[in-house]
């Protein structure tokens, strides 16, 4: 990978950055226009991330942050842990962005509404500025999101540097989620869930889950980062699935804002979805820059840092944006992959360190990878594996010795399952097909949320 920008790239990024800075400056002439400012900051984040990935490639290699691409005929070492660059740029971007969503509130809270010639009444001289007008709850949500992201980025960097065992790092995102859960408790505190119409006669219209609701949100914070980390192993798949989910979440925000009724005062659903967009737009900017270098054939690896960082961004917007159930509808492939991988993740079936598809050097195609059985499995495991292997749509392939004992079986990931169903494929072709599946499942989830919700619930929370 070139460690410098070409002339065309340098001029393009400079032009983009100049335009974005001009847009940001122009937003101060009105009411702040935070959404436009966020879009401009996203452009700056893209330009900075794109440049840093190029400039820091050799630095990472010298620091031994490198890896081999095992799915290529000629294996070469390329920089790894580049997701840390994205995460740092993203954190800096949303920190610098903090004043923009609150620009109107800051002006309103200053004496005279920002007008220096305004005559200040005695009441305000004695009591100070009218800070009670400032939306401290919104600022707390924003700052708690930053704190949770910083915590999970530290986890990712630690995992990349020290290769933390899966059982040790599994629950760390739950601790990273504590700041936003505390803010949720103080600011919102709703633990009631609406009961589907079909069950109202048994459970009533609402059920209060109490502390179980916080356990559910902590579970989301655990699941989202780890689910992206599990669905990995081929060039571009981690960043691409995150970009697809990010686009679907932005589409959900736009649909929710568009459907919210017009009233003199902002609808309660407006601020949470704007908050979601403020966090997602810069994320898309840094992710596109990383995708540019990580797509097949990859010039850099993203590392675990990006997976944890991306998953936590989604968990935060889902929890603090109050649409965590919608978020899960967009994670259908990740949920399927987790359930399918569970026998290996919980050591019922041997789990090698790498479960990525196997590269066939003769054909240049990827094939399902296998795990070796050092000793025959127990009878319940044999029964489970035979059931998976002999189902009408086979979910597993096994190899048996002369005595009929299982000696190897395919690894349980959706990547290998796809290759079992549709045969060997080129790496980029496999990634494209899985991303199309991700997009289709996500669009189905949005259709269910926005068109079929009233079939199950009495009222949509946008109304």
C-alpha positions in Angstrom: 0.0 0.0 0.0 1.2 3.5 -0.9 2.0 5.5 2.2 1.4 8.8 0.4 -1.5 10.4 -1.3 -1.5 10.8 -5.0 -1.9 14.3 -6.5 -5.5 13.7 -7.4 -6.3 12.3 -4.0 -4.6 15.2 -2.2 -6.5 17.8 -4.2 -9.8 16.0 -3.9 -9.5 15.7 -0.1 -8.3 19.3 0.2 -11.3 20.5 -1.9 -13.7 18.4 0.2 -12.2 19.7 3.5 -12.3 23.3 2.3 -16.0 22.9 1.3 -16.8 21.3 4.7 -15.1 24.0 6.7 -17.0 26.7 4.7 -20.3 24.9 5.4 -19.5 24.7 9.1 -18.7 28.4 9.3 -21.8 29.3 7.4 -24.0 27.4 9.9 -23.2 30.0 12.6 -25.0 32.7 10.5 -28.4 31.1 11.2 -29.6 28.9 14.1 -26.6 26.6 14.0 -28.1 24.0 11.6 -26.6 21.1 13.5 -27.6 18.5 10.9 -25.9 20.3 8.1 -22.9 20.8 10.4 -22.8 17.1 11.2 -22.8 16.3 7.5 -19.9 18.7 7.0 -18.0 17.2 10.0 -18.5 13.8 8.4 -16.7 15.0 5.3 -13.8 16.3 7.3 -13.7 13.0 9.3 -13.6 11.1 6.0 -10.7 13.2 4.6 -8.7 13.0 7.8 -9.2 9.2 8.2 -8.4 8.5 4.6 -5.1 10.5 4.9 -4.1 9.0 8.3 -4.6 5.4 7.1 -2.1 6.2 4.3 0.4 8.0 6.4 0.4 5.6 9.3 0.7 2.4 7.4 4.5 2.1 7.8 4.2 3.2 11.4 1.9 0.4 12.3 4.0 -2.1 10.4 7.1 -1.1 12.4 5.2 -1.4 15.6 4.4 -5.0 14.6 0.7 -4.2 14.1 0.5 -6.3 11.0 -1.1 -9.4 9.7 -1.1 -11.9 6.8 -4.0 -12.1 4.4 -4.5 -15.9 4.4 -7.1 -15.9 1.6 -4.6 -14.9 -1.2 -2.3 -16.9 -3.4 0.6 -14.7 -2.4 0.4 -13.9 1.3 1.8 -10.6 2.2 1.8 -8.6 5.5 -0.3 -5.5 5.7 -1.1 -3.0 8.5 -3.6 -4.1 11.1 -5.7 -2.4 13.8 -6.5 0.5 11.4 -9.9 0.6 13.0 -8.2 2.4 15.9 -7.5 5.3 13.5 -11.2 5.5 12.6 -12.3 5.3 16.2 -9.9 8.1 17.3 -10.9 10.4 14.5 -14.6 9.7 15.2 -14.2 10.5 18.9 -12.4 13.8 18.1 -15.1 14.7 15.6 -18.1 14.2 17.9 -16.3 16.0 20.7 -15.6 19.0 18.5 -19.2 18.8 17.3 -20.7 19.2 20.9 -21.5 22.9 20.7 -23.5 22.6 17.4 -26.6 20.7 18.6 -26.9 23.2 21.5 -26.1 26.4 19.6 -29.5 27.8 19.9 -29.7 26.8 23.6 -26.3 28.4 24.3 -27.4 31.6 22.7 -30.7 31.6 24.5 -28.9 30.9 27.8 -26.6 33.9 27.5 -27.7 37.2 28.9 -29.7 39.1 26.2 -29.9 36.0 24.0 -26.5 36.8 22.6 -27.1 40.5 22.2 -24.4 42.4 24.0 -26.5 45.6 24.0 -29.5 44.0 25.7 -30.4 45.6 29.1 -30.1 42.9 31.8 -32.7 43.0 34.4 -31.8 43.0 38.1 -33.1 39.5 38.6 -30.6 38.1 36.1 -27.8 40.2 37.6 -28.4 38.6 41.0 -29.1 35.0 39.9 -26.8 34.8 36.8 -27.5 33.5 33.4 -30.8 31.7 32.7 -29.1 28.3 32.5 -32.3 26.6 33.4 -33.3 26.9 29.8 -30.3 24.7 28.7 -31.2 21.1 27.9 -28.8 19.4 30.3 -30.5 16.0 29.8 -29.6 16.1 26.1 -26.0 17.1 26.8 -25.7 14.3 29.4 -26.9 11.8 26.8 -24.3 13.0 24.3 -21.5 13.0 26.8 -22.4 9.5 28.1 -22.3 8.3 24.6 -18.8 9.6 24.2 -17.7 8.1 27.5 -19.1 4.6 26.5 -17.4 4.8 23.2 -14.1 5.7 24.7 -14.4 2.7 27.0 -15.1 0.2 24.3 -12.4 1.6 22.0 -9.9 1.0 24.9 -11.2 -2.6 24.9 -10.7 -3.0 21.2 -7.2 -1.6 21.3 -6.4 -3.9 24.2 -7.7 -6.9 22.3 -5.7 -6.0 19.3 -2.5 -5.6 21.3 -2.8 -8.4 23.8 -5.3 -10.8 22.1 -7.7 -11.0 25.1 -9.5 -14.3 25.4 -13.1 -14.3 24.2 -14.5 -15.4 27.6 -12.7 -12.5 29.3 -13.7 -9.8 26.9 -17.3 -10.8 26.3 -18.9 -8.8 29.1 -16.6 -5.8 29.0 -19.0 -3.8 26.7 -21.6 -4.1 29.4 -19.3 -2.1 31.7 -18.7 0.4 29.0 -22.5 0.9 28.7 -22.9 1.9 32.3 -22.6 5.7 31.6 -25.4 5.7 29.1 -27.6 3.3 31.2 -27.2 5.7 34.1 -28.2 8.6 31.9 -31.2 6.6 30.6 -32.3 5.9 34.2 -32.0 9.6 35.2 -33.3 11.2 32.0 -35.9 8.7 30.7 -36.3 5.9 33.1 -39.1 4.1 31.2 -39.0 0.3 31.8 -42.5 -0.4 30.5 -43.0 -2.3 27.3 -46.2 -2.2 25.2 -47.9 -5.6 25.0 -49.0 -6.8 21.5 -52.8 -6.6 21.0 -53.1 -10.4 20.8 -51.7 -10.7 24.4 -53.4 -7.8 26.1 -56.2 -10.0 27.6 -53.5 -12.0 29.4 -50.9 -9.3 30.3 -52.6 -6.0 30.0 -51.6 -3.1 27.8 -48.2 -2.5 29.5 -45.7 -4.6 31.4 -43.1 -3.1 33.7 -39.9 -5.0 33.4 -38.0 -3.0 36.0 -34.3 -4.0 36.3 -34.8 -6.6 33.6 -35.1 -3.8 31.0 -31.7 -2.5 32.0 -30.3 -6.1 31.7 -31.9 -6.2 28.2 -30.1 -2.9 27.2 -26.8 -4.2 28.7 -27.3 -7.3 26.6 -27.7 -5.2 23.5 -24.4 -3.4 24.4 -22.7 -6.8 24.7 -24.3 -8.3 21.5 -23.8 -5.5 19.0 -20.0 -5.2 19.3 -19.4 -8.9 19.5 -21.8 -9.8 16.7 -19.8 -7.7 14.2 -16.6 -9.2 15.5 -18.0 -12.7 15.0 -19.2 -12.1 11.5 -15.7 -11.5 10.1 -12.9 -13.2 8.2 -12.9 -11.9 4.6 -11.8 -8.6 3.1 -14.2 -5.8 3.7 -17.0 -7.7 5.5 -16.7 -6.0 8.9 -16.8 -2.4 7.5 -19.3 -3.2 4.8 -21.9 -4.8 7.1 -21.4 -1.8 9.4 -22.0 0.6 6.5 -25.2 -1.2 5.5 -26.5 -1.2 9.1 -25.6 2.5 9.4 -27.5 3.3 6.1 -30.5 1.4 7.4 -30.5 3.2 10.7 -30.2 6.6 8.9 -33.2 5.5 6.8 -35.1 4.6 9.9 -34.3 8.1 11.4 -35.5 9.8 8.2 -38.7 7.8 8.0 -39.4 8.5 11.7 -38.8 12.2 11.3 -40.9 12.4 8.2 -43.7 10.5 9.8 -43.8 12.5 13.0 -46.8 14.8 13.0 -46.3 18.5 12.5 -46.9 20.4 15.7 -45.9 23.8 17.1 -43.6 22.0 19.6 -41.1 19.3 18.5 -42.5 15.8 18.6 -41.0 13.6 21.3 -39.5 11.3 18.7 -37.7 14.2 16.9 -34.8 14.8 19.3 -33.8 11.1 19.7 -33.7 10.5 16.0 -31.7 13.7 15.4 -29.3 12.5 18.2 -29.0 9.3 16.3 -28.1 11.1 13.0 -25.5 13.3 14.8 -23.7 10.1 15.8 -24.2 8.1 12.7 -23.1 10.6 10.0 -19.5 11.0 11.2 -19.4 7.2 11.7 -20.3 6.7 8.1 -17.6 9.2 7.1 -14.7 7.4 8.9 -16.1 4.0 7.9 -16.2 4.8 4.1 -12.5 5.9 4.4 -11.6 2.6 6.0 -13.7 0.6 3.6 -11.8 2.2 0.7 -8.6 0.5 2.0 -10.1 -2.7 3.4 -12.2 -3.8 0.5 -10.9 -6.7 -1.7 -8.0 -6.9 -2.2 -7.4 -5.4 1.3 -4.5 -3.0 1.8 -5.2 -2.8 5.6 -7.0 -4.9 8.3 -9.5 -3.2 10.5 -8.7 -5.2 13.7 -11.1 -5.9 16.6 -11.1 -2.2 17.6 -13.3 -1.3 14.7 -15.8 -4.1 15.4 -16.3 -3.1 19.0 -16.4 0.6 18.1 -19.0 0.1 15.3 -21.2 -2.2 17.4 -21.2 0.3 20.3 -22.2 3.2 18.1 -25.2 1.1 17.0 -26.0 0.1 20.6 -25.8 3.7 21.8 -28.1 5.1 19.1 -30.6 2.3 19.6 -30.7 2.7 23.4 -30.5 6.5 23.7 -32.6 6.9 20.6 -35.3 4.7 22.1 -35.6 2.3 19.2 -33.6 -0.7 20.5 -36.2 -3.2 19.1 -35.9 -1.6 15.7 -32.1 -2.0 15.9 -32.5 -5.7 16.5 -34.6 -6.0 13.3 -31.6 -4.6 11.4 -29.2 -7.2 13.0 -31.1 -10.3 11.7 -28.0 -11.8 9.9 -25.8 -11.1 13.0 -28.5 -12.8 15.2 -28.6 -15.8 12.9 -24.8 -16.0 12.8 -24.6 -15.9 16.6 -27.2 -18.6 17.1 -25.6 -20.7 14.4 -22.1 -20.2 16.0 -23.3 -20.8 19.6 -22.2 -24.5 19.7 -18.7 -23.5 18.9 -18.7 -20.3 20.9 -19.7 -22.3 24.0 -17.3 -25.1 23.3 -19.8 -27.8 22.6 -17.9 -28.2 19.3 -14.1 -27.5 19.0 -13.5 -23.9 18.1 -10.3 -23.0 16.4 -8.9 -19.5 16.8 -9.7 -18.6 13.1 -12.9 -19.8 11.5 -12.6 -17.9 8.3 -13.3 -19.8 5.0 -10.4 -21.9 3.6 -8.6 -20.6 0.5 -8.0 -23.2 -2.3 -4.8 -22.1 -4.0 -5.6 -24.2 -7.1 -9.0 -22.7 -7.8 -8.5 -19.3 -6.2 -11.8 -19.8 -4.5 -13.0 -19.9 -0.8 -14.3 -23.2 0.6 -15.9 -24.0 4.0 -13.2 -24.3 6.6 -13.2 -27.3 9.0 -12.4 -28.0 12.7 -10.6 -31.2 13.7 -12.0 -33.5 16.4 -9.2 -34.8 18.6 -11.6 -37.3 20.2 -15.1 -38.4 19.2 -18.0 -36.2 20.3 -20.5 -37.2 22.9 -23.7 -38.9 21.9 -25.9 -35.7 22.3 -23.4 -33.8 20.1 -23.4 -36.5 17.5 -27.2 -36.4 17.4 -27.1 -32.6 17.0 -24.5 -32.8 14.2 -26.3 -35.5 12.3 -29.5 -33.5 12.6 -27.8 -30.4 11.1 -26.0 -32.4 8.4 -29.0 -34.4 7.2 -31.6 -31.7 7.3 -33.3 -30.9 3.9 -31.2 -27.7 3.8 -27.8 -29.0 5.2 -26.4 -26.7 7.9 -23.2 -28.7 8.4 -20.7 -31.0 6.6 -18.9 -33.8 8.5 -16.1 -36.2 7.7 -16.1 -39.7 9.3 -13.4 -42.3 9.6 -13.8 -46.0 8.9 -15.3 -46.6 12.3 -18.0 -44.0 11.6 -16.7 -41.5 14.1 -16.7 -37.8 13.2 -13.1 -36.6 12.7 -13.8 -33.1 11.2 -16.8 -30.8 10.7 -17.3 -27.4 9.0 -16.9 -24.3 11.2 -20.2 -22.8 12.3 -20.3 -19.3 10.7 -22.7 -17.9 8.2 -19.7 -17.4 5.8 -19.0 -21.1 5.8 -22.8 -21.9 5.7 -23.1 -19.8 2.6 -20.3 -21.7 0.9 -22.0 -25.0 1.9 -25.2 -23.9 0.2 -23.9 -22.2 -2.9 -20.4 -23.7 -3.4 -16.9 -22.2 -3.5 -16.7 -18.5 -4.4 -14.3 -15.7 -4.9 -13.7 -13.7 -1.8 -15.2 -10.4 -3.1 -18.2 -12.3 -4.6 -18.9 -13.9 -1.2 -18.8 -10.5 0.5 -21.1 -8.9 -2.0 -23.7 -11.7 -1.7 -23.7 -11.5 2.1 -24.0 -7.8 2.0 -27.0 -8.0 -0.3 -28.6 -10.4 2.1 -27.9 -8.0 4.9 -29.5 -5.1 3.0 -32.6 -7.2 2.1 -33.0 -8.4 5.7 -32.6 -4.8 6.9 -35.2 -3.4 4.4 -37.6 -6.2 5.5 -37.0 -5.1 9.1 -37.8 -1.5 8.3 -40.9 -2.5 6.4 -42.1 -4.5 9.5 -41.3 -1.6 11.7 -43.0 1.2 9.7 -45.8 -0.6 7.9 -46.8 -3.7 10.0 -46.3 -2.3 13.5 -50.0 -1.3 13.9 -51.0 -4.9 13.2 -49.4 -5.9 16.5 -49.6 -2.7 18.6 -52.4 -0.3 19.1 -50.4 2.8 18.6 -47.2 3.8 16.9 -44.9 5.9 19.1 -44.5 8.4 16.3 -48.1 9.5 16.5 
